[in-house]
């Protein structure tokens, strides 16, 4: 500051010295009369401006007083605007602060909001609807969840009666569970009564009256509401019963706000797991909580199908390449990929060891309790050993509820539901890919108050992991923290229009007014109260269908 001040004083002296001779000369040459006249003119102009400004200010104050007299709100509104201006800087300040790995300081100002708008018409009754809409979902549990959510919205767009969706029994997971084996079917129907009329099956009288079987069609991915109205509705009104097959990601990402909020009501409130699944899931949560006040859940997603789909190399040599290539044949149209290029692009899942190193570098201690949500890990115990060494307090659903899980073992989707519940209830959730469970849970945790959700910045971390042998641990940890800024699930990562709506449900996340006079404890109590009151979820038209999706499998 001393140097800056000295430079400033020097510049001022220089300007003064340079300007003084001409100014003095002008005054001497013009004489005293000319100088006095200019002084009086200047004083007169200044006086007029002062009087005018006084009148303007007086008028403004008088106006505010009159408005305040009649409304009583001006003062409070001014205070609110002041708070809003201050609040605008909250998230910018957060970017400069050290990362709290357990929670975001500003998450308490955000909450889920998916109430129906006052102008949202009630559901069309069954007898007045345009027909019955049958939906055949596709994929694993979470991929089907997106399909069910969008099916309700499509039924609303078509003014159709929705028949409870049929789950996929023929995918890679070979799970023959029906809707009512996983979700509370009666709650699903009743909770959406005001939005869409839902029935368990098409009435017999309707089926007997049909001259032909239900018409079956598959709509393009990401179809707009206009497509459904132009191409699907005429068929529905003509045939009365219509089935849409392979229904996953068949509705556009961007819809109007009322329809987006309907998506949230379905996904976060209406799709409640059965009591049996919920009971097992919460037992696992309670057993984790009994051992530790807080814990993290890691969705490793290091199963053989994921690794094969990614086209990446994980250091297992020729044996690994042959095994994954055989699994990869289940997707007919996947292109040949360069494993090194895929890793550089951040398209490869981190290995369990890399996940562990990232977490330790971020600041999670060796004694942190970790729940691993996963199916069959490729390489088994050998692959998991480095992660166990980094986090000895390592648990899975099989370790915590082996007896309770036995009836569920033949059903992959029901087992996935247990992992979903525990991951959602965890203090911190770590994803390891951009798959369906990662997206669905990331969106839900944002809706439930921006609970900490960490997504590896795989593109930057991959380069860092390849060079980690060349640096000390402190340097590595510092670089990991730098890489992960913007990938920690903070509210400032929440940008309108970004990504899939199921991952970034921006239309359903509201911001409560910032208050200076409330303590952190009071604010946290409000956030906890809201979380408890809203915990309901447990309870391109031109894109060909055979084209490779950027979405990983469940």
Helices and strands as residue ranges (DSSP letters): H 2-71, H 74-88, H 90-96, G 107-109, E 110-112, G 126-128, E 132-137, H 141-158, E 161-163, H 179-182, H 185-191, E 198-199, H 204-209, E 215-217, H 225-227, I 228-232, H 233-239, E 241-247, H 257-265, I 266-270, H 275-291, E 296-299, H 304-310, H 317-328, H 339-344, H 352-362, E 370-373, H 380-390, E 394-395, H 397-400, H 402-405, G 406-408, H 412-425, E 428-431, H 436-447, E 453-455, H 458-466, G 468-470, H 473-484, G 491-493, G 506-508, E 509-511, H 520-533
